[in-house]
Amino acid sequence: MAEFLTAAFWVAVGQIILIDILLGGDNAVVIALACRGLPPGQRRMGILYGTAGAIVLRVFLIAFALALLSIPYLKLVGGLLLVWIGVKLLVPQEEEDHGDIRSSDKLWGAVKTVIVADLVMSIDNVLAIAGAAESAGQHQLFLVIFGLVVSIPIIVAGSQLVLKLMDRFPVIITLGGMLLGWIAGQMIYTDPGLKPYLPESKTWEYGAAIAGALLVLVIGKMMALRRPGAGENERASESEA
């Protein structure tokens, strides 16, 4: 019980909630699209049942991922993938086409669509949450469940508010990308295959985490500046100001 009162536990909870909010925007869009064909009286049920099924499936996937992270060099690969996910978060993206998400006029058809789509789109969430949970030590699965239970309703009920906050305060997205880099640095440094070659020191581990966060920030900003039209967008923003 004492572990639940430690700073590490609540820091990990905060990381999981932030990760889910940042990486879960598309999931909220998918839920809305999948349930749009339902009669008005069934839409809320479709959202609730689909979200519940997606949560159960994601907990199973994360528990599987936590077990796999003990395999040598898998955390190295996962950490590099998280760096790339963090970089993509910082690079402005074109509007994604969700037209291939089919709505259904049957409740269980819509629920199935939500669950399958969430499964396909949750690789980044699963990897990032597994990395954040592992840093908390014991009670990792409880931590994952707790973080998901808190964050999923936020995504479903407040996705529009979250998106507006991100538009109003872009620093939230930047900090989110750096958080993924931080987790990636910790994952890589604590990889079982690299452990014999690295000093066992929390200072070095934190140094690797900081390096990961800065790496995501630098690469993400460089890629954002090199995107076509980046200069015009900046001048437009300055003129509006």
PyMOL commands that set and color helices and strands:
alter all, ss='L'
color gray80, all
select helices_A, chain A and resi 2-5+7-23+25-35+40-68+74-90+107-121+123-134+140-168+171-189+195-197+202-226+230-240
alter helices_A, ss='H'
color red, helices_A
deselect
rebuild
show_as cartoon
